[in-house]
């Protein structure tokens, strides 16, 4: 009979962000009289987790590319134990899901890349993590703010560009490096690896640059032309605030499957130079671009961009849809499905005074124009907006001000609002976030809940937070509640991110979790932390 043996070992640390906790030895044969195989499956765990502690059992779920999954239950591994299972088949392009259970609840999850084992000895590693918790991955070599980040699927993530250095005391240094992080199989140290540099592009003043800061990065997911590619829009070579970085109209397409770049011709570039803008894909697979900083002379004042552009990927052309009365900075964007794209709020800055904006507009699905929309109940800047599974739109936090100085620290809100498309009205939620925050991110999870990440408890349009937030929260739309995730306590160094982060970048791979990268810390410096929140699916 085919069999599998799992041998447990005591946990031991190998590196600051890497733990080999249990070694699994799986043995099977390809049929009566067939060749035997041995698969060494070595779990890798990130700091500060110890997910194997206290488990009742481990299940291995074997899912072949062609066939039905097979669940193999095992006793929880302990030192010296050798639990056995029978009936293990040959593995042909088979992924193995590792599931750990405690008191009947799944509290550990990991997923391998497709494996083949029919004879001989096969070595494989699998990244495993506690569910509903944050795993600290290998840190970046330098802090990074406003880079481009995207999930490539299969446990792979792509990171490029951004700003480094102490943003408070010196202009941030633009970056040109491209990195990838691989979780299946897990890369060395669970860290990003440098795989090259960004291609050259042209800024608004005609200079050729490779460093790219605050560019838009939109993954084209809808079936059709250029599906799977990343649309990179605008950006600057340097810090647009501290170093007079010139914004760009350049547009590039990156194909992750071939690792190739394509610069779009002049007629396909943005009509307005912009950096730190919003860009989002709609139901048709086209892209809406809004706001951000505009062109400026080096060493001169900052200009703002109040226009909307629409990218039709069928003809690879941008069309300007005109200007709006929204706040060009720190506004929000969400997908309305067949109703187009919603843009709301932001900070409207006049000289050194700013006010939060309550207005909203809707960009039509086909890009034929902009329509007025129901204003929010309160003007907010630095809030976050996400479309829920039922089509409603959730807005959280931000800051509200009228005629505030750009150097003032304005207290963030813990409030939340919901737009109901069936009534066309906004409503305030009775539930509030556990921690007031602005400059945060929200991510819709596969189970319909919303993960709230980062931000700061005060808002300052100069982006220098005094109190960035470390704890994550989860909004449950069924219960209409916010709860702190990962047992995080704001007053203690427990749970959450390795450090508080304003404006972190996030990317979601439903099979692995939400990756959280960089941002701005309490001292105004770019953060180097990389974390993965693994929801229980």
Protein Blocks (a to p, Z undefined) as FASTA:
>chain_A
ZZddddddddddfbfkbccfbdcdddddebehiacdddddddddddfbdfkgopabdcdd
dddfbdcddddddddddehiacddehiacdehiacdddddeehiafbdcdddddddfehj
dddddddddehiacdddddfbdcehiadddebjhiacdeejiedjfkloccdddfbdcdd
dfbdcdehiiacdfbdcdddddfkopacfbdghiacdddfbgcehihiacdeeiifbdfk
lnopacdfbdcdddfklopacdddfklmcfbdcehiacdddfkopacdeejjddddehia
cdddfbdcdddfklopacdebjafbdfbhpacddehjnopadeejjddehjaccddfbdc
dddfklpaccdddddfbdcehiacdddfkopacdeehiddehiafkbccdddfbdcdddf
knopacddfbdcfbdcehiacdddfkopacdeehifbdcfklpafbdcfbdcdddfklop
addehhiafkbceehjfbdcehiacdddfkloccdeehjdfkopacfbdcdddddZZ
